[in-house]
Structures are given as C-alpha cells and as structure tokens.
Amino acid sequence: MNSTYVIIMAGGVGTRFWPFSRTSYPKQFHDVLGTGRTLLQQTADRFDGVCPPENIFIVTSSLYKDLCQQQLPQLTDDQILCEPVARNTAPCIAYACYKIAQRDPQANIVVAPADHIILKEEEFKKTIRTALNATAGQDILVTLGIQPSRPDTGYGYIQYLFDPSEIKRVKTFTEKPNLELAQQFLDSGEFVWNAGIFVWNVQAIITAFEKYLPDVAEIFAEGNDVYYTDREEAFIDKAYSLTKSISIDNGVMERADNVHVVLSDFGWSDLGTWKSLYEVSDKNGDQNVVDGHVMLYDTKNCIIKTPKDRLVAINGLDGFIVAEYDNVLMICRKEDEQKVKNFVADAKEKGTEFV
C-alpha cells in the first residue's frame, strides 16, 4: 500500500455551476451535497485505506493553495502542487507524476478529479484496487468506465473489446457524441462513459509522455533535481510558461496502444451541471431538491439552493433552478442549464466580483 499514490486534480473553475462556482471559490471547495464535507474533502476521504495520507497530492491553482490548506490541513506544503496558470490535465498530471517518481520510482498512481461524486464508496475502492493490482505488474494505462444509464451527450465514451477479464482493452475514445450516436453506443453494449479517473504505475505514464507528448516530458524531466526543494516553485513557473495546454485524453489516452478500462458501477456523477446535482440529490414529495430556508407553494421538479440566513418564498415554479450565492441570484429553467455559461460571460461585463 505504501507505494500507492493519489493525485487529486483541483484546479478547475466549474463555470456551469455558477453562481456557486466562482473564480475565487470554485465548486470543489463547496459542500455541494449538504453533507458537511466539501467535494475536495470527500474526494480525499474516499482514498482512506487505499493509500497513506502522506501519499495524497493535490494539484491546484496557486490561487487556491490557501483553500486547500484550510480544507485538508493534514497535507504538507509538498503535497499541494500549485500551477501558476491553467494548462489542462496533461501538464497537471505530468507535474505530479514526475515529482512522485523522484520520491518513489515504483509508485502506483490513481488520478482523480476533485469535483466528482461517488455514492457507493466501498464499490469504488474495490474497483480502484482491481485497477491498482493490474497496473502494479504491467505497464498499462487504465481508465474507469461507467456503465451508461442513458444516451448522454455530455460525456466522453470509451469503446472496449469484449473479454472475460476485469481489465478490458480499449478500442476507441469518442468525445461528447450527438444524441443519435450516443443512442447507437448504448444499443451496441460496447461503450461506457469516460469517468476521467486513471490508474497507472509511474514508469508507464512517464514512458507514455515521452512517446506521445515528448515536449511535455522534456520540460518536466528537467525538474528532477529540483522537486522537493526550495527551487521547485521557480522551476514550475518557467515550465508552465513553456508547456502547451492539452488534456491527458487528447495527448495520451486516445493515442496510446496500451490503454485498458475497468467497467465500473459505483454511483458516479461528474456533477458538471445543476441538472446532474438535481439527479443525484434526495427529493421531497413534489420532486424538489431544497437546500436553504425556503417556503414552497405549487412548486415541483425544482432545485433550490439559497443562503440559510435568507427566507425565500417561491410560488408556481415547475422545473427550475433557483440558486443564490454571494450577491448573485440565478433563476433558470433546468432544460436551459447550458445557458449558464452565457450568463457567466455576460456577468463578467458587470464586474469580476460576480464571476
């Protein structure tokens, strides 16, 4: 277990969750589900028993270092990796993996986003251990694939080859298909959703970076002498100014020939939108999800999240999002939730304090 490491990616802003998710306080630092723990804290808690606490690394924006320290006070400065600018997931993962490799060349690594929810924690741990057992002895790149329940156009899809083993070879990746194609994927029985959770040993991922993203590999390999020293921050500032912005999916996973998938069913949601939060939350008799000090009349199928110190009375709504946070109130039909990104763009013109 001591050679198992976890990298939690916690640098995103999550604008589709506006007005809660702001540049200064993104959704991973909120208690979105009302459990008393933020999404980041829940993610770290999830790996209790999978790896030692000192083997958890958070990669985040330098803007959020203090938030990470406040919410996960057990972590040392060396466990919080700060990116000077956002460069998508490939540089983020490269930074953490090259740093871990300097401490432990035998490291077996799980990479997980900070803002997903998992309802079946024990099933999740069992799936992670299955993947870790496979990557401990083989130089393969493993991703977790979620059994799809509907033809969702908001997720990437993984096609796999039928095989009796738990670790199946990946055939293709497809990014966010249209509805017709998503339905075909579902009907075929050969596709799962891409959860964006990865498992590999550190040598396998470094080899993959060298092969598929050699410029990224070269940049972060140059830091091998400075990781865990007082020169690391200055090196990373320079590295990020040189590296391109690219996702691990586009840069490595879609190109590599040693990618495998573990079929998974552990109550997963990427919690990317208000509608996804509505779907996984407990509902009252009128199918409302309520978090706040609220009086409802003739209102159904709504998600309402408002400050506890403000009384809110709502009459006659059906299928709406009502969300208030830090001087911004948003009222929007659930079916129009894709317009939230337009609201954010327009709100920027009103002042940066609103985004």
Salt bridges, closest charged atoms under 4 A:
ASP45 OD1 - ARG37 NH2 2.94
ASP78 OD1 - LYS99 NZ 3.32
ASP115 OD2 - LYS27 NZ 3.51
ASP115 OD1 - HIS116 NE2 3.90
GLU121 OE2 - ARG46 NE 3.46
ASP152 OD2 - ARG150 NE 3.06
ASP215 OD2 - LYS244 NZ 3.52
GLU232 OE2 - LYS99 NZ 3.02
ASP265 OD1 - LYS120 NZ 3.64
GLU279 OE1 - ARG150 NH2 3.67
ASP291 OD2 - LYS305 NZ 2.62
ASP291 OD1 - LYS308 NZ 2.51
GLU324 OE2 - ARG310 NE 2.90
ASP326 OD2 - ARG22 NH1 3.82
